[in-house]
Amino acid sequence: MDVSRWNTPVMFFPWPYVQEAIDQIDAQVYRAAVDLAQELHANRARSCSDCSRVPTDLFWVCVTSPNETWRSKEGCVGFLTICEKCRLQVDFLIDQELTDLHAQD
């Protein structure tokens, strides 16, 4: 999926930054990782505000906040949900365990 040139509003991260996260997806583990993320976070994820697509039907990608957020101790790791139909960033679900692991590095 190529979102780098989408012109829809940015809710959480610039589209080119999201594209970098998408480009880093490991296809061999993606489905298992998303299944686990949905199991852990889908109950608090929002549906698309435009088309009402439910969270489990959205595209999920793991995103780590930019380096400058970690330097200021505000960094986080989570799952960005994207509605491909509406070209919208729907939700960003912080994963505290992944955030804590990344902060230790």
C-alpha positions, 0 to 999 in steps of 0.5 A: 500500500502506498500512502505517501502521497495521500492528501487527507488530513493527518491525525497522528503522523505525516503520510510519508512517515506512515509510508516508512512504517508500511515499507518496514512490514515483514510480510512473513510475520505481519498477519500474526502480529496484527492478529495479536495487536487486534486481540490486545487493542481492538476493544478500544479501537475506533471505527472509521468516522467516515464510512463506519468500517470496524477496527478489525477491517482497517489496515493496521501498522506498527508505528514508532514515534520519531526519534525527537519524541524519544529524546524528550521522553515522550516517545511511544510505539503503537498501532496506527489504524488506516481506512484504505477506502476513506484514506484516513488515519483512524486511530493510534493505539499505544502499546505500553509493553512495546513502548517500554521495550523501545525506551529501554533500548 
